[in-house]
Amino acid sequence: MKIAIYSGSFNPIHLGHQKLAEYLIDKQLVDEVWFVVSPCNPLKDPASQLDEFIRLDMVVLAINGNPKLKASDVEFTMPVPSYTIDTLHQLTALYPEHTFALMIGSDNAVIFDQWKNYREILEEFPIYVYPRKGYDFSTVAGIYPQMHLLDTPFYEISSTQIRDMIKERKDVSDWMSPDVLAFVEENGLYL
């Protein structure tokens, strides 16, 4: 099977994340999408992140019922910080029967040269890029012909915005699955 790795903090996971994963499945670009929860993204402030097990629980709740979407804790036992090249190599070793691709946002595509061993990732794994407003993929398209820009809609939300909205006690039900929202509310997260 061809698996797309969608790695992130998922702090919290929202419907934009899920719709992007479902797009890859619907367009038959991959057979499954695995959400790899990163315990410590080297490009993000660790103090702003919930415990990785809580974030993993939210991913499981969000994708429950869709057998083509999986939650992965593969990075939980790997050295911190988590580097994508190491995760991809670990998954390839654990699941040699699968081939892996990477899904990233255009915000990451424009800074891809800051990633550890980014040339190696480009040589070994297909990369799908979803558009994010304010990050023009055309600036790097010629540099990274291995990257494939997806024709997905813009999702006008981010996990940061959701955290802020929850803190301000605003309604986020349009952007989160009911199960995840109930979990957040029951546990008083992001307040």
N, C-alpha and C positions, 0 to 999 in steps of 0.2 A: 504494500500500500504506500501511497504517497501522503506524507503527513506534513502539514504546515505547522511550524512552531510559532506561536504567538506569545512572546515573552513579555512580561511587564510586571509592574507593581500591583496592578488591579486593586487600587486603594481608594475607592472600591471599584469592582467591575460594574459596568453599566451597559445599557442596551446598545450603545454605539459599538462597544467591543464585540458583543454577541452578533450584531448585524453584519459586521465585517467578516467574522468567522463564517457565518452562514452564507455570505456572498461567495466565498471561495468554494464551498461545498456545492451551492446551487449552480455555479458556473463550471463545475466539474474540473476545477484546476487542481484540487486535491481530494483525497478520499476522507480525511479527517483533519480536524484542527485541534491541536493540543495547546491549552493555555498553561504556560510555564510560569508559575508564580516565583518572582525573584525576591529572595529574602533581603538582598541589599544591592540595589542598582548603583553602580559606581558613579553614575552621573546625577544621582538624586540625593537629597538630604535624608539620612537614615532616621533622624529625629521626627520627621513628618509622617513616618510609615507605621501603620498598625502591625502587630505581630504577624509574621508570615502564615501561621496556622489559621488565624482568623481570616486573613485574606483568601487563603485556600478554601476555607469553609464557604466563603461567599461565592467563589467561583463554582464550587460544586453545586450550591443552591441555584445559581443562575443558569447553569447548563443542564440541570437535571431534566431528563425526558428527551434529550437529543443525543442519541447514541453515537453520532459522528463528531461530537465535541467532547473532549476529555480535559480533566484537570491534572496537572503534573506537579509533583513536589521534587522533581529530580535535583533541583539546585539546593535543596535543604541539606543535603549531605556533602555538598561540594564546597571547596574553599570559598571564603568571602573575601572580596566582592565577587559577584558572579559575572563571568565574561561569556558572551554568546558563543564564541568559538569553542570554548571548553564544554559548554552545555551541548552544542551540536555534536561534538566528538563523543561525549559521554552517551548521548542518545543513540548515536550510530553504533557504538560498541554494545549497548544494552539491547538494541533492536535491529540486528543486522538484516532482518527480513524486510525492513522498511527503508524508503528513501525519504529524506527530509528537505524541506524548503523553509525559508524564513519569511515572516511577514513583519514589516516595520512601517511606521508612518513616515511621511515626507519630512517631518521635523527631524527624524533620525537620519534619513537619507542625506540631508544637507550637511550633517556632521559625521558622516560615516567614517571619514578618515581619522576620527578620534577613537574609534573602536579598536580594541586589542585585535591584532592580526586581521584587520579588515580585508586585506587582499586575499588572504587564505579563505575567508568566508566567501568572497566573490568567486573564487576559483572552484570551490567545492559544493556550494549550495545555491539553488535558485533563490532569488529574493523578490517578493511581491511587496509593492509599496502602495499604501493607501494615501489619498490626498488629505492634507490638513491645511486649513486656511492660514495664510501667512508664511507658508513654506513652499516656495516654488520649485517643484521637482525639475523643471526644465533647466535649472542652473547646474544640475548634476547629471542629467540624463546622458549627456555626451561622455562624461567621465566614467560612468558606470553602466555600460550597455547591458550588463547582466541583470540589472534591476528592471522589473516590469511594473509599470504604473497601472494600478487597477482603476477601472472606470466605475468607482463607487460614489454614492452621494457623500456630501460633507455631513458629518454628524456634529452639530453645533453644541457639543458638550464635552467636558473633560472631567476626569476624576477630581481635579482641584476645584472646579466649579461646583461639583456635587458636594464636596466636603464643606465648602463655604456656604452653600445653600442650606445644608443640614444644620450647620452652626447657627445660621440666621433663622432657623425654623421655617424655611420656605419649602414648598411642595416640590418633591423630586420624583413623584410617582410616574411621570412621563419618561423618565430616564433610567429607571431601575426596575428589575423584575420584582414582582410582588413578594416573592420569597426572600430576596436579598433585602428589600426595604424593611420587611417585617423583622428580619434578623438584626439589621442596623438599629431599628427602633427598640426592640426588646433588650438589646445589649447597651443602649445609650452611646453608640459609637459616633464619633466626629462632633460631639457637642462641646 
